[in-house]
Amino acid sequence: MALFDASPRWTVTNLTRHLRQLLEEDPDLQGIWVEGEISNLSRPASGHVYFTLKDAGASLRCVMWKTEAARLRLALQEGMAIEAHGSLGIYEVAGQYQLYADSIRPLGEGELFQEFLRLKALLEAEGLFDPARKRAIPAAPKRIGIVTSRTGAALRDILNTLRRRMPLADVVLAPSPVQGEEAPLKLVEALRSLNRVVKPEVILLARGGGSIEDLWAFNDERVVRAVVESQAPVITGVGHETDFTLADFAADLRAPTPTAAAELATAITVMELKQGLVETAQILTGSMEALFERRRTLLDGLRSGLRLSSPLRKVQTERQRLDEMSRRGNAAQVHRLELAAAHLAGLENRLTVLSPLGVLKRGFAVVTKNKRVVASKSQVQDGDALRVRLQDGDFGARVTSEDG
């Protein structure tokens, strides 16, 4: 008699899928860091990265998909000690568990990051990162200081940018190592020497990209304090856009790259300065022309007022009044003469009408005796000699009796 076997039965697929679900649903196996040494590194044309993490006792298959691999700034190599972040899962086709990595950093970077956070909190509590203490960057500095490696690509990029945007500015380099044990002290000395000797209007503190270990000099507390103490405002351009150092938080302005730092230091370019000068000249010319016009109008008004108030103007006015009075006097005199002449003519007409001559013209005669007019008969006697005047002459006569 066969024994009944009550054990559950699985297909390979179902069992593998079940195990995958168990792994993926376990929160302790998701978002974890695993450290080890890289082996069997492979980069196929698909863009994905495949490798094995191993230590003295075991190995773990790992895969990083193309999207995450494209953001990876660390150059992976066989035998490199790293820490990989990701989640555990099972590749069902091969029936093996593996780590799906989304981030990779050199072994020990985790401790550096913890130190970074500790220092950041300490310095931030002192107010070194306070936005209120940050200074404005001059728009067109005449003298620019640079602290970076003499041989690095960052210096070349900065100089090319400054030469293109602001060739008139004086640029002074204080060279310093940008990584390694001696870098922090050298960076501090370079910053202080620029402030003490050169006295630039702005300082660029820069270097190219790298790992957190490469950039660690810019997280050094001494460098951070030197940035804060700098008399000139400091622009940092350390690493790439995603890199942040403590010097960035202390700086007056943070740029994502060295080139961007040079651009921020020259907010106004030479062309913009020239254009600004042209526009300013036009404004000044217009203002001066307007001022001259206002002054000219005021001067004309003052000149007119002076002419009206001057003695010459008064003399001219009185002279004109005299001419006017003379003209009116002459006209009045002529009028009076005309009236007198008319009156005289009237009198003449009346005299003509009333004069003896006028009477003679009407047929009368004037009789005189001894040159006296005889107005009455009683004035004459018989035999008196008389003169009789007619219209056209006179003649003598003698008085006779009426009867004779």
Buried (B, 14 or more C-beta within 10 A) or exposed (E): EEEEEEEEEEEEEEBBBEBBEEBBEEEEBBEEEBBBBBEEBEEEEEEBBBBBBBEEEEEBBBBBBEEBBEEBEBEBEEEBEBBBBBBBBBBBEEEEBBBBBBBBBBEBBBEBEEEBEEBBEEBBEEEBBEEEEBEEBBEBBEBBBBBBBEEBEBBEBBBEBBEEBBEEBEBBBBBBBBBEEEBBBBBBBBBBBBBEEBEBBBBBBBBBBBBBEBBBBBBBEEBBBBBBBBBBBBBBBBBEEEBBBBBBBBBBBBBBBBBBBBBBBBBBBBEBBEEEEEEEEEEEEEEEEEEEEEEEEEEEEEEEEEEEEEEEEEEEEEEEEEEEEEEEEEEEEEEEEEEEEEEEEEEEEEEEEEEEEBBBEEEEBBBEBEEEEBEEEEBBEEEBEBBBBEEEEBEEEEBEEEEE
